[in-house]
Amino acid sequence: MGDPAVPLFSGAAVSDGFGRVVAAVVCGALLLSCIVAFSYLESLHATRGEFYALSLFSAAGMCLLAQATDLIVVFISLEVMSLAVYALCAYLRRGKRPAEAAFKYFILGSFASAVFLYGAALAFGATGSTRLADVAIAVGRGGPAGTGGLLYGAAALLTSGFAFKVAAVPFHMWVPDVYDGAPAPVTGFMAAGVKAAAFAVLVRILVSGFGPAGDQVVLDWSRLVVWLAGLTMLVGNLLAIPQRSVKRMLAYSSIAHAGYLLIAVASMQRSGAVRADATQGLLFYLASYAATIIGAFGVVAVIERRLALTGSGDDLSSWSGLSERHPGLAAAMSLFMVSLAGVPPTAGFMAKLTVFRAGIEAGLTPLAILGVLTSVAGLYYYLRVVVYVYMYPSGKGEAVQGGRLLSAGLAIAGCALIVLWMGIQPGTFAALTQSASTSFGR
């Protein structure tokens, strides 16, 4: 992680500390998701090589996306990632829900790609280049005469395009149906990998392309990100509260977590140590969230596969008495819910602490306070799952009985260990990302 930055593809991408950490998160998410999927697909008699090939294609797109420094390469890697994920959503041809989820994701994702392309065209029109370094030079000089509006429009459209990928409000409407209809292992991979790659390239575009020139802020994009963060935290948590489907609850909670991550992105408008702390906070949050959400969807997959029908069996009543039949699964799911809620000593607590601290250091104290308040509200729907698991009598026992955990159990246990390790020993991961915090200067 600490090796110097290496230009790739004649400077169209760069392998630096930031990109390497994100690529490591993506590869870890891929490995854990495939381990969960192995026994899940085997139990549904749906094991085919295409699943793993598509997963590798999408992960390759994510890794390149995190290291791209040219808007053309960003678009190519974005499409490689997206097309493979669309196919993964419709992988199980059981009923209409997977196909409906994939089609909806494809249509809205295509619209987001078009918005991104329009923003890239405006950036090229204003600067004459698609390289982020050249865009930064033009922004630092105020842009050629009469192009100020183009630069603002480019920044807004590029941000909007990736706001869809990270599920920020108001670009979040696709998330509940897609997460609910896709196979549980795919949903976990999407929530972890796509979010990590999209946030990585969003940070590169805003900081490396449209960031401040030294200590002077030429194009203030942080206001837009602050509003996106506030709305995303509020809407995500409020819509998650009434959900009785665990998959849909996790979908809305992923929207809320995108809001917390946007606090770190907004904090990167500042230079120096504040930006370095915000970068470390963002990376720590992405890694901890990846382990937690893949573990949670791993547990959902174990329960879901017992019905041999994707998307069923995740109603809260189906989780009643889980601790009596599967105490290990119950303990793991409770740990993941507590981590998502941000309760110590889990990785989720340390992740939120680092992000909120970065926001306060950047002068975004009201936004950090809003993050704390919405996190408190999130305790309700996270702990409600724990209550059903431990305090309600057995309900639909058939939905959670029996079945060997096989590879899924190993992946869930691995995720649980990572969540505990990052919560108890956060300094170890922080040391790994120290070089990444200087990828965008100080």
C-alpha positions in Angstrom: 0.0 0.0 0.0 2.9 2.3 0.7 4.6 2.0 -2.7 4.8 5.2 -4.8 2.1 5.9 -7.4 2.6 4.2 -10.8 1.0 5.7 -13.9 -1.0 3.1 -16.0 -2.2 3.3 -19.7 0.0 6.3 -20.5 -1.4 8.2 -17.5 -5.1 7.4 -18.1 -5.1 5.6 -14.7 -2.8 5.5 -11.7 -2.0 2.8 -9.1 -1.6 4.8 -5.9 -2.3 4.1 -2.3 -5.9 5.1 -2.5 -6.7 3.0 -5.5 -4.9 0.0 -4.1 -6.9 0.1 -0.8 -10.2 0.3 -2.8 -9.1 -2.5 -5.1 -8.3 -4.6 -2.0 -11.7 -3.9 -0.6 -13.3 -4.9 -3.9 -11.3 -8.1 -4.2 -12.1 -9.0 -0.6 -15.8 -8.4 -1.3 -15.6 -10.5 -4.4 -14.0 -13.4 -2.5 -16.4 -13.4 0.4 -19.4 -13.0 -1.9 -18.3 -15.9 -4.1 -17.8 -18.1 -1.1 -21.3 -17.3 0.1 -22.7 -17.9 -3.4 -21.1 -21.3 -3.8 -23.3 -23.1 -1.3 -26.3 -20.8 -2.1 -26.3 -21.6 -5.8 -25.5 -25.3 -5.2 -28.6 -25.6 -3.0 -30.7 -24.1 -5.8 -29.1 -26.3 -8.5 -28.0 -23.1 -10.2 -24.2 -23.5 -10.1 -22.8 -22.3 -13.5 -19.4 -20.9 -14.5 -21.1 -17.8 -15.9 -21.8 -16.5 -12.4 -18.1 -16.4 -11.4 -17.1 -15.0 -14.8 -19.5 -12.2 -14.5 -18.4 -11.5 -10.9 -14.7 -11.3 -12.1 -15.7 -9.0 -14.9 -17.5 -6.7 -12.6 -14.7 -6.7 -10.1 -12.2 -5.8 -12.8 -14.3 -2.9 -13.8 -14.5 -1.8 -10.2 -10.7 -1.9 -9.7 -10.0 0.0 -12.9 -12.7 2.5 -12.0 -11.1 3.2 -8.6 -7.8 4.0 -10.4 -9.0 5.9 -13.5 -7.8 9.4 -14.0 -9.3 10.0 -17.5 -13.0 10.4 -18.0 -13.0 8.1 -21.0 -11.4 5.3 -18.9 -13.9 6.1 -16.2 -16.8 5.5 -18.6 -15.3 2.3 -20.0 -14.7 0.8 -16.6 -18.1 2.0 -15.4 -19.8 0.1 -18.2 -17.7 -3.1 -17.7 -18.7 -3.0 -14.0 -22.4 -2.2 -14.7 -23.2 -4.6 -17.5 -21.8 -7.5 -15.5 -23.8 -6.5 -12.4 -27.0 -6.2 -14.5 -26.5 -9.8 -15.6 -25.8 -11.0 -12.1 -29.1 -9.4 -10.9 -31.0 -11.6 -13.3 -28.8 -14.7 -12.9 -31.5 -16.7 -11.2 -34.4 -17.3 -13.6 -37.0 -18.1 -10.9 -40.1 -15.9 -11.2 -40.2 -12.4 -12.5 -38.5 -10.5 -9.6 -34.8 -11.1 -10.7 -35.5 -10.1 -14.3 -37.6 -7.1 -13.2 -34.8 -6.0 -10.8 -32.2 -6.3 -13.5 -34.3 -4.5 -16.1 -35.0 -1.6 -13.7 -31.4 -1.3 -12.8 -30.4 -1.4 -16.5 -32.8 1.3 -17.5 -31.9 3.7 -14.7 -28.2 2.8 -14.9 -28.2 3.7 -18.6 -29.7 7.1 -17.7 -27.1 7.7 -15.1 -24.4 6.8 -17.6 -25.9 9.3 -20.1 -25.8 12.0 -17.4 -22.1 11.2 -16.7 -21.3 11.3 -20.5 -23.0 14.7 -20.8 -20.9 16.0 -17.8 -17.7 14.6 -19.4 -18.6 16.3 -22.7 -19.0 19.7 -20.9 -15.7 19.1 -19.1 -14.0 18.4 -22.5 -15.7 21.4 -24.0 -14.4 23.7 -21.3 -10.9 22.3 -21.0 -10.1 20.5 -24.3 -9.1 17.4 -22.4 -10.6 14.4 -20.5 -7.6 14.0 -18.2 -8.4 15.0 -14.6 -5.0 16.6 -14.3 -5.8 18.9 -17.3 -9.2 19.6 -15.9 -7.6 20.6 -12.6 -5.2 23.0 -14.3 -8.1 24.7 -16.1 -10.2 24.9 -13.0 -7.2 26.4 -11.1 -6.9 29.1 -13.7 -10.6 29.8 -13.6 -11.0 28.1 -17.0 -10.8 29.7 -20.4 -12.9 32.8 -20.9 -16.6 32.1 -20.9 -16.3 28.5 -19.7 -17.1 29.0 -16.0 -20.7 27.8 -16.5 -19.5 24.7 -18.4 -17.2 23.7 -15.5 -20.0 24.1 -13.0 -22.3 22.1 -15.2 -19.7 19.4 -15.7 -19.1 19.1 -11.9 -22.8 18.9 -11.2 -23.6 16.3 -13.9 -20.6 14.1 -13.1 -21.6 14.2 -9.4 -25.2 13.3 -10.3 -24.1 10.4 -12.5 -22.2 8.8 -9.6 -24.7 9.8 -7.0 -26.9 7.2 -8.7 -24.3 4.5 -8.3 -23.7 5.3 -4.6 -27.5 5.5 -4.1 -27.6 9.1 -2.9 -31.0 10.9 -2.6 -32.7 11.8 -4.9 -31.1 9.1 -7.1 -32.0 6.2 -4.9 -35.3 5.0 -6.2 -33.8 1.9 -7.8 -32.2 0.5 -4.7 -35.1 -1.3 -2.8 -36.5 -3.2 -5.8 -33.0 -4.2 -7.1 -31.7 -5.3 -3.7 -34.8 -7.2 -3.0 -35.0 -9.0 -6.4 -31.4 -9.9 -6.9 -29.9 -13.0 -5.3 -28.7 -12.3 -1.8 -24.9 -12.9 -2.5 -25.2 -10.6 -5.5 -26.9 -8.0 -3.4 -24.1 -8.1 -0.8 -21.4 -7.8 -3.6 -23.3 -4.8 -5.1 -23.7 -3.0 -1.8 -20.0 -3.4 -1.0 -18.1 -3.4 -4.3 -20.2 -1.0 -6.4 -20.4 1.5 -3.6 -16.6 1.4 -2.9 -15.7 1.8 -6.6 -18.2 4.6 -7.2 -17.1 6.5 -4.1 -13.5 6.1 -5.2 -14.0 7.6 -8.6 -16.3 10.3 -7.3 -13.5 11.4 -4.9 -11.0 11.4 -7.7 -13.1 13.5 -10.0 -14.1 16.1 -7.4 -10.7 16.3 -5.6 -8.2 15.7 -8.4 -10.3 17.3 -11.2 -12.4 20.0 -9.6 -10.6 20.3 -6.2 -9.0 23.5 -4.7 -5.8 24.9 -6.2 -3.6 24.9 -3.1 -5.6 26.6 -0.3 -7.8 28.5 -2.8 -11.2 27.0 -3.6 -12.0 27.9 -7.2 -15.1 25.7 -7.7 -16.9 25.0 -4.4 -18.6 21.6 -5.0 -18.8 20.8 -1.3 -22.2 22.6 -0.9 -23.8 20.2 -3.3 -22.3 17.2 -1.6 -23.3 18.5 1.9 -27.0 18.8 0.7 -26.8 15.3 -0.8 -25.3 13.9 2.4 -28.0 15.5 4.6 -30.9 14.4 2.4 -29.5 10.9 2.0 -29.0 10.3 5.7 -32.5 11.5 6.5 -34.4 9.8 3.7 -32.5 6.5 4.0 -33.1 6.1 7.8 -36.7 7.3 7.7 -37.7 4.9 4.9 -35.9 2.0 6.6 -38.0 2.3 9.8 -41.3 0.9 8.5 -39.8 -2.0 6.5 -40.6 -5.5 7.5 -38.5 -7.2 4.8 -34.9 -7.6 6.0 -33.6 -7.2 2.4 -35.5 -4.0 1.8 -34.5 -2.7 5.2 -30.8 -3.3 4.4 -31.4 -1.6 1.0 -32.7 1.6 2.6 -30.0 1.5 5.2 -27.4 1.3 2.4 -28.8 4.7 1.3 -28.3 6.1 4.7 -24.7 4.8 4.8 -24.1 6.5 1.5 -25.0 9.7 3.3 -22.4 9.1 6.0 -19.8 8.5 3.4 -20.7 11.7 1.7 -19.7 13.6 4.9 -16.1 12.4 4.3 -16.3 13.4 0.6 -17.5 16.9 1.5 -14.7 17.2 4.0 -12.1 16.7 1.3 -12.8 20.2 -0.1 -10.3 21.2 2.6 -6.6 20.7 2.2 -3.9 19.5 4.5 -4.5 17.2 7.5 -8.2 17.6 7.2 -8.3 16.0 3.8 -5.9 13.2 4.9 -8.2 12.4 7.8 -11.3 12.4 5.6 -9.6 10.1 3.1 -8.6 7.7 5.9 -12.2 7.9 7.3 -13.7 7.1 3.9 -11.5 4.1 3.3 -12.0 2.7 6.8 -15.8 3.1 6.3 -15.8 1.4 2.9 -13.8 -1.6 4.3 -15.9 -2.0 7.4 -19.2 -1.6 5.6 -18.1 -4.1 3.0 -17.4 -6.8 5.6 -20.6 -6.0 7.5 -23.0 -5.9 4.6 -21.6 -9.0 2.9 -21.9 -10.9 6.2 -25.5 -9.7 6.7 -26.5 -10.7 3.3 -24.7 -14.0 3.8 -27.0 -14.8 6.7 -30.0 -13.7 4.5 -28.8 -16.0 1.8 -28.7 -19.0 4.2 -32.3 -18.4 5.2 -33.5 -17.5 1.7 -32.2 -20.6 0.1 -34.2 -22.9 2.4 -37.3 -21.9 0.4 -35.6 -22.5 -3.0 -37.1 -19.2 -4.2 -35.0 -16.0 -4.3 -36.4 -13.1 -2.4 -38.7 -15.0 0.0 -38.3 -15.8 3.6 -36.7 -12.6 4.8 -39.8 -11.1 6.5 -39.2 -10.3 10.1 -41.6 -13.0 11.3 -39.3 -15.6 9.5 -36.5 -14.6 11.8 -38.4 -15.4 15.0 -36.6 -17.9 17.2 -33.6 -18.1 14.9 -31.4 -18.2 18.0 -33.0 -21.5 19.0 -32.2 -23.3 15.8 -29.1 -21.6 14.6 -27.4 -19.8 17.5 -24.3 -19.1 15.4 -26.3 -17.4 12.7 -28.2 -15.5 15.2 -25.1 -14.2 16.9 -23.5 -13.3 13.6 -26.6 -11.4 12.3 -26.8 -9.6 15.7 -23.2 -8.5 15.4 -23.7 -7.2 11.9 -26.8 -5.3 12.9 -25.0 -3.7 15.8 -22.1 -2.8 13.6 -24.4 -1.2 11.0 -26.0 0.8 13.8 -22.6 2.0 14.9 -22.4 0.5 18.4 -19.0 -0.1 20.0 -16.8 -2.2 19.9 -17.6 -2.9 16.3 -16.1 -1.7 13.0 -19.2 0.3 12.3 -18.7 2.5 15.4 -15.1 3.3 14.5 -16.1 4.0 10.9 -18.8 6.5 11.9 -16.5 8.0 14.5 -13.7 8.7 12.0 -16.1 10.2 9.4 -17.9 12.4 11.9 -14.6 13.6 13.3 -13.4 14.5 9.8 -16.6 16.4 9.2 -16.2 18.4 12.4 -12.5 19.2 11.5 -13.7 20.4 8.1 -16.2 22.8 9.7 -19.2 20.6 8.9 -20.4 20.3 12.5 -24.1 20.6 11.7 -23.9 17.8 9.2 -21.9 15.6 11.6 -24.6 16.3 14.3 -27.3 15.3 11.8 -25.3 12.1 11.2 -25.3 11.3 14.9 -29.0 11.9 15.2 -29.9 9.8 12.2 -27.6 7.0 13.5 -29.6 7.0 16.8 -32.8 6.7 14.7 -31.3 3.8 12.9 -30.9 1.9 16.1 -34.6 1.1 16.0 -34.7 -0.9 12.8 -31.4 -2.6 13.3 -32.1 -3.7 16.9 -35.6 -4.8 15.8 -34.0 -7.6 13.9 -32.1 -8.7 17.0 -35.3 -8.6 19.0 -37.0 -10.9 16.6 -34.0 -13.3 16.6 -33.7 -13.6 20.3 -37.0 -12.5 22.0 -39.8 -13.7 19.7 -41.0 -17.4 19.8 -40.4 -19.5 16.7 -42.6 -18.5 13.8 -42.1 -19.8 10.4 -39.5 -22.4 11.4 -39.4 -24.0 8.0 -37.8 -20.9 6.6 -34.7 -21.1 8.9 -34.4 -24.8 9.8 -31.7 -27.2 8.9 -29.3 -27.0 6.0 -25.5 -27.2 6.2 -23.9 -23.8 6.2 -20.9 -25.1 4.1 -19.0 -22.3 2.5 -21.5 -19.6 3.5 -20.8 -20.3 7.1 -17.0 -19.8 6.5 -17.7 -16.4 4.8 -20.0 -15.3 7.5 -17.5 -16.2 10.2 -14.8 -14.4 8.3 -16.9 -11.2 8.0 -17.7 -11.4 11.8 -14.0 -11.6 12.6 -13.2 -8.6 10.4 -16.0 -6.6 12.0 -14.7 -7.3 15.5 -11.0 -6.8 14.5 -11.6 -3.5 12.9 -13.6 -2.4 15.9 -11.1 -3.5 18.6 -7.9 -2.8 16.7 -8.7 0.0 14.3 -5.1 1.3 14.3 -3.9 -1.7 12.3 -6.1 -0.9 9.3 -5.4 2.9 9.7 -1.7 2.1 9.4 -2.4 0.2 6.1 -4.2 3.3 4.7 -1.8 5.9 5.9 -0.1 6.3 2.5 -3.5 6.4 0.8 -4.4 9.5 2.8 -1.7 11.5 0.9 -2.9 10.4 -2.6 -4.6 13.7 -3.2 -2.0 15.9 -1.5 -1.9 17.5 1.9 
